[in-house]
Amino acid sequence: METISNIFHNDPLPPLGARANQSIKLRKFIISPYDSRYRTWETFLLVLVVYSAWICPFELAYLRNLSWKVSLVDNIIDSFFAIDIILTFFLAYLDQKSYLLVDDPKRIVARYFSSWFLFDVCSTIPYQLLGQIFKKHENGLAYRLLSMLRLWRLRRLSELFARLEKDIRLNYYWIRCTKLISVTLFAVHCSGCFNYLIADRYPNPARTWIGAAISNYRSQSLWVRYVTAIYWSITTLTTTGYGDLHAENQREMLFSICYMLFNLGLTAYLIGNMTNLVVQGSCRTRNFRDTIHAASQFAARNKLPGHIKDEMLSHICLRYKTEGLKQKETLDSLPKGIRSSIACNLFLPVIEKVYLFHGVSFTCMIQLVTEMEAEYYPPREVVILQNEAPRDVYILVSGAVEERVEIDGTEKVQEVLCDGEIFGEIGVICSIPQPCAFHTIKVSQLLRLNTAVLKNIIKENSDDRRVILNNLSQKMNQDHRFSTEVMEKSLQMMHQHFGEYNRCSALNQDNEKNELKANNGHSMALEWKRVTIHMYSQRNKRPEAPLAKVINLPGSLDKLFAIACQKFNNYRLTKLVNPEFAEIDDITVIRDGDHLFFMEI
């Protein structure tokens, strides 16, 4: 959070750059713009900028003879900004191309001279002090107008608001409103002061806008004159114009014309910004209400049952609530590496609980969790229909899901799934219609994994493929709801799609089916092994390479000899040995990938 705050609170600095630049040791006498002491100095100058923005027009219009106290305050403030000019020659700056802090004194000086140095100097010269030195022009209007150059310092305030609008710790709406109010008050203040200045300098006080309303206005208190000017400025800005204060001479008319033309742009700016802020807050709610209304009309027009209408509206409401999270938009905007890290942090503990992925490698887990998408479902939402074509696998992160099976036209709840359980995997992996339906009980967060993505990941990881298919086989073995026919079909489809048994002979598949039927469908191979069998000839004492065959290892030695006899043209085989010629008499000692040698009589 500290790095992000630095990015938005300071100049447009990337996270790595901000962290790296703060750790760089700058050259001697060079000041870092991220130094806390310099930040305090900047804050102090901003307070002086606000004071200068108010006092400059006020002094120009109302204070013909400046007291020594006001002059002293102005000169002290000017001295602070003069110090800041000196400090800027030693202030490192951020290179907009490389995003690195530049601490080379020559480059710093050259950059400052080519940018704001001249404007800063002109806004800091004490023109009133110069007027006092030249007694003849002590209160001349020219020196007073030159003092208005101090308004250049408002550039700092504009940069402050630009930084605050990007600061994620602050509310954008209120920062924007504060800026608009500040601009409006400054425009009202300046226009009121300038209009009073025109009236005060006019030869005939009675023919001025304020003289026509207040006779002998110069004898009135400073507060009365200032409030009257602000009143005229606000009524003109808001185009109210009661007519009690109006232009009486050509100078005032020309100024009023310019001010009203300026008000056209200022009003358009204020209305546009405020409209944008209001619309941003209400547009999403209006769209939601329109969607609800359209869904209700659709249900009424098509005479849908009440429960279907409720499901539609519940889904729309949940989507409206979850859109505010902008989870998918945020993740899609990030690089793949960051998305993987986020997904691992959020969902890897959930994936590790899923029985289907017990024992798989960490690499496979990372691939799986990266490809999953988080979705929210309202209560009573149908996630998977029974006999539906397999499209996705779902993992329950939070909430609850019912597993339902339709028997004789009646839907019965078989099981209630809780956090960390998977559903839809049997239909996807076995490529059969979904055997069950799944409905949410309450608001649930699910991880969805596409069928094609899951199959590709399983196929690419051969070791993990065996583990996943083993886990699925054990699950189906332990589940008494699956009939022998369903298990046979599932086994065949797994063979076809994942290539584990596509080299099996018809005899081997028949043996497996017979074994399955003999055990009422509750005995499946828990581990699939492929071995290479060779025919060893006693005549030449060497294995016959052309007679090598790759088969799936059956469940017993008798079946293995039967398969070998069939593969090797019904040779009379009597002994099975390994490459070291050690005789094998137990099927369980054979490992996946072993080379086996059959000896003939």
C-alpha positions in Angstrom: 0.0 0.0 0.0 2.9 2.4 0.7 4.3 1.9 -2.8 0.9 2.5 -4.4 0.3 5.6 -2.3 3.7 7.0 -3.5 2.7 6.4 -7.1 -0.5 8.4 -6.9 0.6 10.9 -4.4 3.7 12.0 -6.2 4.6 12.3 -9.9 3.5 9.5 -12.3 6.1 7.1 -11.0 5.9 3.3 -11.6 6.0 1.1 -8.5 9.4 -0.4 -9.1 10.8 3.0 -10.0 9.3 4.6 -6.9 10.8 2.0 -4.6 14.1 1.9 -6.3 14.5 5.7 -6.5 13.8 6.2 -2.8 16.6 3.8 -2.0 19.1 5.5 -4.2 21.7 7.5 -2.4 21.7 10.9 -4.1 24.8 13.1 -4.6 25.9 15.5 -1.9 23.7 18.7 -1.6 21.0 17.2 -3.8 17.5 17.0 -2.3 15.2 14.1 -2.9 11.6 15.1 -3.8 10.4 12.2 -1.7 12.2 13.4 1.5 9.8 14.0 4.3 11.3 17.4 5.2 10.9 18.6 1.6 7.3 17.4 1.7 6.7 19.5 4.8 8.3 22.5 3.1 6.0 22.0 0.1 2.9 21.9 2.4 3.9 25.2 4.0 4.3 26.8 0.6 0.9 25.7 -0.4 -0.6 27.5 2.6 1.2 30.7 1.5 -0.1 30.2 -2.1 -3.7 30.2 -0.8 -3.0 33.4 1.1 -1.3 35.1 -1.9 -4.2 34.1 -4.2 -6.7 35.9 -1.9 -4.6 38.9 -0.9 -3.3 40.0 -4.3 -6.6 41.0 -5.8 -7.8 42.4 -2.5 -4.7 44.7 -2.1 -5.0 45.8 -5.7 -8.7 46.9 -5.3 -9.2 48.0 -1.7 -5.8 49.0 -0.1 -4.6 52.2 -1.8 -2.1 52.9 0.9 -0.5 49.7 2.2 0.4 49.7 5.8 3.9 48.7 6.8 2.5 45.5 8.5 0.9 44.3 5.2 4.0 45.1 3.3 6.2 43.3 5.8 4.0 40.2 5.5 4.1 40.3 1.7 7.9 40.7 1.7 8.4 37.8 4.1 6.2 35.5 2.0 8.1 36.6 -1.1 11.3 35.6 0.7 10.0 32.1 1.3 9.4 31.6 -2.4 12.8 33.1 -3.2 14.3 30.4 -1.0 12.3 27.8 -2.8 13.8 29.0 -6.1 17.2 28.4 -4.7 16.3 25.0 -3.4 14.9 24.0 -6.8 18.5 24.2 -8.2 19.4 21.4 -5.8 16.2 19.3 -6.2 16.4 16.0 -8.0 13.7 15.4 -10.6 12.1 12.5 -12.3 13.0 11.7 -15.9 9.7 11.1 -17.7 11.4 8.7 -20.2 13.5 6.5 -17.9 11.5 7.1 -14.6 14.7 7.5 -12.8 15.7 10.3 -10.4 18.2 12.6 -12.0 20.7 14.0 -9.4 23.2 15.6 -11.8 23.5 19.3 -10.8 24.1 20.4 -14.4 21.0 18.7 -15.7 18.9 20.0 -12.9 20.0 23.6 -13.5 19.5 23.3 -17.3 16.1 21.8 -16.8 14.9 24.5 -14.4 16.3 27.4 -16.6 14.4 25.9 -19.6 11.1 25.5 -17.7 9.7 27.7 -14.9 12.6 29.7 -13.7 11.7 33.0 -15.4 8.1 32.8 -14.3 9.0 31.9 -10.7 11.4 34.9 -10.5 8.8 37.3 -11.9 6.2 36.1 -9.4 8.7 36.6 -6.5 10.1 40.1 -7.2 8.8 42.5 -4.4 7.3 45.1 -6.7 5.7 47.0 -3.9 9.1 47.3 -2.2 10.5 48.7 -5.5 7.6 51.2 -5.5 8.6 52.4 -2.0 12.2 52.8 -3.1 11.0 55.0 -5.9 8.9 57.3 -3.8 7.2 58.8 -6.8 5.5 55.6 -7.7 5.0 54.2 -4.3 1.2 53.7 -4.8 1.2 53.6 -8.6 -1.2 51.3 -10.3 1.6 49.8 -12.5 3.5 48.4 -9.5 0.2 47.0 -8.1 -0.6 45.3 -11.4 2.8 43.7 -11.5 2.2 42.3 -8.0 -0.6 40.2 -9.6 2.1 38.1 -11.1 2.2 36.3 -7.8 -0.9 34.5 -8.9 1.5 32.3 -11.0 2.0 30.5 -7.7 -1.4 28.9 -8.1 0.3 26.4 -10.4 1.4 24.6 -7.3 -2.3 24.3 -6.1 -3.3 22.9 -9.5 -0.6 20.3 -9.2 -1.8 19.5 -5.7 -5.3 18.8 -6.8 -4.0 16.6 -9.7 -2.1 14.5 -7.2 -5.0 14.3 -4.8 -7.4 13.1 -7.5 -5.0 10.1 -8.1 -4.5 9.4 -4.5 -6.4 6.1 -3.8 -6.6 6.9 -0.1 -8.9 9.9 -0.7 -12.5 10.0 -2.1 -12.4 11.2 -5.7 -15.9 12.7 -5.6 -15.1 15.0 -2.7 -11.7 16.0 -4.0 -13.3 17.0 -7.3 -16.1 18.9 -5.6 -13.5 20.8 -3.5 -11.6 21.8 -6.6 -14.7 23.0 -8.4 -15.8 25.0 -5.3 -12.3 26.5 -5.0 -12.3 27.6 -8.6 -15.7 29.2 -8.3 -14.8 31.1 -5.1 -11.6 32.4 -6.6 -13.4 33.6 -9.8 -16.0 35.3 -7.6 -13.4 36.9 -5.4 -11.2 38.2 -8.3 -14.2 39.6 -10.4 -15.6 41.4 -7.3 -12.2 43.0 -6.6 -11.6 44.0 -10.2 -15.1 45.5 -10.6 -14.6 47.5 -7.4 -11.2 48.7 -8.7 -12.8 50.0 -11.8 -15.4 51.9 -9.8 -12.8 53.2 -7.3 -10.6 54.6 -10.0 -13.4 56.2 -12.0 -13.4 60.1 -11.9 -17.0 60.5 -10.9 -17.9 58.1 -8.0 -21.6 58.8 -8.3 -21.6 57.2 -11.8 -20.3 53.9 -10.7 -22.2 50.7 -10.0 -21.5 50.9 -6.2 -21.8 54.7 -6.0 -25.3 54.6 -7.5 -26.4 52.1 -4.8 -24.3 53.5 -1.9 -23.6 57.2 -1.7 -20.3 58.1 -0.2 -19.3 54.4 -0.4 -15.6 55.2 0.2 -16.5 56.3 3.7 -18.1 52.9 4.3 -16.2 50.1 6.1 -14.0 47.8 4.2 -16.3 44.9 5.0 -19.4 46.6 3.5 -17.6 47.4 0.3 -16.1 43.9 0.0 -19.4 42.1 0.7 -21.2 44.4 -1.9 -18.7 43.5 -4.5 -19.0 39.8 -3.8 -22.8 40.1 -3.9 -22.6 41.7 -7.4 -20.1 39.0 -8.6 -22.3 36.1 -7.4 -25.6 37.5 -8.9 -23.8 38.1 -12.2 -22.2 34.7 -12.2 -25.5 32.9 -11.5 -27.2 35.1 -14.1 -29.7 36.2 -11.4 -29.2 39.9 -11.9 -31.7 41.7 -9.7 -30.8 45.0 -11.2 -30.0 46.7 -7.9 -26.3 46.7 -8.9 -25.5 47.4 -12.5 -23.0 49.0 -14.7 -23.2 52.8 -14.8 -20.3 53.7 -17.2 -18.6 52.3 -20.3 -15.7 50.8 -18.3 -18.0 48.9 -16.1 -20.1 47.8 -19.1 -17.0 46.4 -20.9 -15.9 44.6 -17.8 -19.4 43.2 -17.2 -19.4 41.9 -20.8 -16.0 40.2 -20.4 -17.1 38.7 -17.1 -20.3 37.3 -18.4 -18.5 35.8 -21.4 -16.1 34.2 -18.9 -19.1 33.0 -16.9 -20.3 31.1 -20.0 -17.2 28.9 -20.0 -17.0 28.6 -16.2 -20.6 27.6 -16.0 -20.2 25.0 -18.7 -17.1 23.7 -16.9 -18.9 23.4 -13.5 -22.1 21.9 -14.9 -20.2 19.4 -17.0 -18.0 18.2 -14.1 -20.9 18.0 -11.7 -23.1 16.2 -14.2 -20.3 13.7 -14.8 -19.9 13.1 -11.1 -23.6 12.6 -10.5 -24.1 10.4 -13.6 -21.2 8.1 -12.6 -23.0 7.4 -9.3 -26.5 7.0 -10.7 -26.0 5.5 -14.2 -25.2 2.0 -12.9 -28.3 2.0 -10.6 -30.5 3.2 -13.5 -29.2 0.4 -15.8 -29.9 -2.1 -13.0 -33.5 -0.9 -12.6 -34.0 -1.0 -16.4 -32.7 -4.6 -16.5 -35.0 -5.7 -13.7 -38.0 -4.0 -15.4 -37.2 -5.7 -18.7 -36.8 -9.1 -17.1 -40.1 -8.8 -15.3 -41.9 -7.8 -18.5 -40.3 -10.7 -20.3 -41.5 -13.1 -17.7 -45.0 -11.7 -17.8 -45.2 -11.6 -21.6 -44.2 -15.2 -21.9 -46.2 -16.3 -18.8 -43.2 -17.9 -17.1 -43.8 -19.7 -13.8 -43.1 -17.8 -10.6 -40.0 -19.7 -9.6 -38.3 -19.1 -13.0 -39.0 -15.4 -12.7 -37.6 -15.4 -9.2 -34.4 -17.2 -10.4 -34.0 -14.6 -13.2 -34.3 -11.6 -10.8 -32.1 -13.2 -8.3 -29.4 -13.7 -10.9 -29.6 -10.1 -12.1 -29.5 -8.8 -8.5 -26.4 -10.9 -7.7 -24.7 -9.8 -10.9 -25.4 -6.2 -10.0 -23.8 -6.7 -6.5 -20.7 -8.6 -7.8 -20.1 -6.1 -10.7 -19.0 -3.6 -8.1 -16.2 -5.9 -7.2 -14.9 -5.8 -10.8 -12.9 -8.9 -10.0 -12.8 -10.2 -13.6 -11.9 -6.8 -15.1 -9.2 -6.3 -12.6 -7.6 -9.7 -13.2 -7.9 -9.4 -17.0 -6.0 -6.1 -16.9 -3.0 -7.7 -15.2 -0.1 -9.6 -16.7 -0.3 -13.4 -16.6 2.4 -13.7 -14.0 0.5 -11.4 -11.5 -2.8 -13.2 -12.3 -1.1 -16.5 -11.5 0.2 -15.2 -8.2 -3.2 -13.8 -7.2 -5.0 -17.1 -8.2 -2.5 -19.2 -6.2 -3.0 -17.0 -3.2 -6.8 -17.0 -3.4 -7.7 -20.5 -4.7 -4.7 -22.9 -4.3 -5.7 -23.9 -0.8 -9.2 -24.7 -2.1 -7.8 -26.7 -5.1 -5.6 -28.8 -2.7 -8.7 -30.1 -0.9 -10.3 -31.5 -4.1 -10.0 -35.3 -4.2 -9.4 -35.3 -8.0 -6.1 -33.5 -7.7 -4.7 -35.3 -4.7 -1.1 -36.3 -5.4 -0.7 -34.2 -8.6 2.5 -32.1 -9.1 2.7 -28.5 -8.1 3.2 -27.5 -11.7 0.0 -29.1 -12.7 -1.8 -27.4 -9.8 -0.5 -24.0 -10.9 -1.7 -24.6 -14.5 -5.2 -25.6 -13.2 -5.6 -22.7 -10.8 -4.5 -20.1 -13.4 -7.1 -21.2 -15.9 -10.0 -21.1 -13.4 -12.5 -18.3 -13.3 -14.4 -17.3 -10.2 -18.2 -16.8 -10.6 -21.0 -16.1 -8.2 -24.4 -17.9 -8.2 -27.6 -16.9 -6.3 -29.6 -19.4 -4.3 -31.7 -21.9 -6.2 -29.6 -21.5 -9.4 -29.1 -24.4 -11.7 -25.4 -24.9 -12.4 -25.5 -28.2 -14.2 -28.5 -30.1 -15.6 -28.8 -33.8 -15.6 -27.9 -35.4 -18.9 -26.4 -32.1 -20.1 -23.4 -32.2 -22.4 -20.2 -31.7 -20.4 -18.9 -28.2 -20.8 -17.3 -27.1 -17.5 -16.0 -28.4 -14.2 -16.9 -26.5 -11.0 -15.2 -26.3 -7.6 -17.1 -24.9 -4.7 -15.2 -22.1 -2.8 -18.0 -20.9 -0.6 -21.7 -21.6 -0.2 -23.5 -24.9 -0.7 -24.6 -27.0 -3.7 -27.1 -29.8 -3.9 -26.5 -32.9 -6.0 -29.8 -34.1 -7.4 -30.8 -37.2 -9.5 -34.1 -37.7 -11.3 -35.5 -41.1 -10.7 -38.9 -42.1 -12.2 -39.7 -38.4 -12.9 -38.9 -37.3 -9.3 -35.8 -35.3 -8.4 -34.1 -36.5 -5.2 -31.3 -34.8 -3.3 -28.4 -37.3 -3.2 -25.8 -35.1 -1.4 -25.0 -31.6 -0.3 -21.6 -30.4 -1.4 -19.5 -28.1 0.8 -16.4 -26.0 0.4 -13.5 -27.6 -1.5 -15.7 -30.2 -3.4 -15.8 -30.6 -7.1 -18.7 -31.5 -9.4 -19.2 -32.1 -13.1 -15.9 -33.9 -13.4 -17.3 -37.3 -14.3 -19.2 -36.0 -17.3 -16.2 -34.0 -18.5 -13.4 -36.5 -18.1 -15.4 -39.5 -19.2 -17.1 -37.5 -22.0 -20.5 -38.7 -21.1 -23.7 -36.8 -20.3 -23.7 -35.3 -16.8 -25.1 -38.1 -14.6 -26.5 -35.6 -11.9 -27.9 -32.1 -11.7 -26.4 -29.5 -9.3 -28.3 -26.6 -7.7 -27.1 -23.9 -5.4 -28.7 -23.6 -2.0 -27.4 -20.2 -1.1 -25.1 -17.6 -2.6 -22.1 -19.5 -3.8 -18.7 -18.7 -5.2 -17.6 -21.3 -7.8 -14.4 -21.8 -9.7 -15.2 -22.8 -13.3 -12.8 -24.7 -15.5 -13.5 -25.3 -19.2 -13.6 -28.8 -20.5 -11.1 -28.4 -23.3 -8.6 -26.6 -20.9 -8.9 -29.4 -18.3 -8.4 -32.2 -20.9 -5.4 -30.4 -22.4 -3.7 -30.0 -19.0 -4.3 -33.7 -18.2 -2.9 -34.8 -21.6 0.2 -32.7 -21.3 1.1 -34.1 -17.9 1.5 -37.9 -18.3 2.3 -38.6 -14.6 -0.4 -36.4 -13.3 -2.8 -37.9 -15.8 -2.5 -41.3 -14.2 -3.0 -39.8 -10.7 -6.1 -37.9 -11.8 -7.7 -40.8 -13.5 -6.8 -43.1 -10.6 -8.5 -40.7 -8.2 -11.6 -40.6 -10.4 -11.6 -44.4 -10.6 -11.5 -44.7 -6.9 -14.2 -42.2 -6.5 -16.5 -44.1 -8.9 -15.6 -47.4 -7.2 -16.7 -46.1 -3.9 -19.9 -44.5 -5.2 -22.6 -47.2 -5.3 -24.9 -45.0 -7.4 -23.0 -45.8 -10.6 -24.2 -49.0 -12.3 -21.9 -51.4 -14.1 -23.0 -50.1 -17.5 -22.2 -46.5 -16.6 -18.7 -47.5 -15.2 -18.0 -49.5 -18.3 -18.9 -46.7 -20.6 -16.9 -44.2 -18.5 -13.9 -46.5 -18.6 -14.1 -46.8 -22.4 -14.4 -43.0 -22.9 -11.4 -42.4 -20.6 -9.4 -44.8 -22.7 -10.4 -43.1 -25.9 -9.7 -39.5 -24.8 -6.6 -39.8 -22.7 -4.7 -42.5 -24.6 -4.2 -44.7 -21.5 -5.7 -47.8 -23.1 -5.8 -47.1 -26.8 -3.1 -49.7 -27.4 -5.0 -52.4 -25.6 -6.0 -55.5 -27.4 -9.6 -56.6 -27.5 -8.8 -59.5 -25.3 -7.4 -57.2 -22.6 -10.5 -55.0 -22.6 -12.7 -58.1 -22.5 -10.8 -59.3 -19.4 -11.2 -56.0 -17.7 -14.9 -56.0 -18.4 -15.4 -59.5 -17.2 -13.5 -58.7 -14.0 -15.7 -55.6 -13.5 -18.9 -57.6 -14.0 -17.7 -60.4 -11.7 -17.3 -57.9 -8.8 -20.7 -56.1 -9.5 -19.0 -53.1 -10.8 -17.0 -52.3 -7.7 -13.5 -53.4 -8.8 -11.6 -51.1 -11.2 -7.9 -51.0 -11.8 -6.5 -48.5 -9.3 -3.2 -48.2 -11.2 -2.6 -48.5 -14.9 0.8 -49.7 -16.1 2.2 -50.1 -19.6 4.9 -52.6 -20.2 6.9 -53.9 -23.2 6.9 -57.7 -23.7 9.5 -59.5 -25.7 9.8 -63.0 -27.1 13.0 -64.7 -26.0 14.2 -67.3 -28.4 16.2 -70.3 -27.2 17.6 -70.8 -30.6 19.6 -67.6 -30.9 19.7 -66.7 -27.2 18.7 -63.1 -27.8 15.4 -61.2 -27.8 13.6 -60.8 -31.1 13.2 -57.1 -31.6 10.4 -57.4 -34.2 8.4 -59.4 -31.6 8.3 -56.6 -29.0 4.8 -55.5 -28.0 3.6 -52.6 -25.7 0.6 -53.7 -23.6 -1.3 -52.6 -20.5 -0.5 -54.8 -17.6 -3.4 -57.1 -16.6 -4.3 -58.1 -13.1 -2.7 -61.5 -13.0 0.2 -63.5 -14.5 -2.2 -66.0 -16.1 -3.8 -63.1 -18.0 -0.4 -61.8 -18.9 0.7 -65.2 -20.4 -2.6 -65.4 -22.3 -2.0 -62.0 -23.8 1.6 -62.8 -24.7 0.6 -66.1 -26.3 -1.9 -64.3 -28.5 0.6 -61.5 -29.4 3.4 -64.0 -30.3 1.4 -66.3 -32.5 0.5 -68.8 -29.8 4.0 -69.7 -28.8 4.2 -72.1 -25.8 5.5 -69.7 -23.2 6.7 -71.2 -19.9 8.7 -68.5 -18.0 8.8 -64.7 -17.5 12.0 -63.0 -16.7 13.3 -59.4 -16.4 16.3 -58.0 -18.4 18.6 -59.5 -15.7 17.1 -62.9 -16.4 15.5 -63.0 -12.9 12.3 -65.0 -13.0 9.1 -63.1 -12.2 6.4 -65.0 -10.3 4.4 -62.1 -8.9 2.5 -59.5 -11.0 2.8 -56.8 -8.3 6.6 -56.5 -8.7 6.2 -55.3 -12.2 6.5 -51.6 -12.6 5.3 -49.2 -15.2 7.6 -49.1 -18.3 9.3 -52.4 -17.5 10.6 -54.7 -20.3 9.5 -58.3 -19.8 10.9 -61.4 -21.6 8.9 -64.5 -22.3 10.8 -67.7 -22.8 9.5 -70.5 -25.0 9.9 -74.2 -24.5 
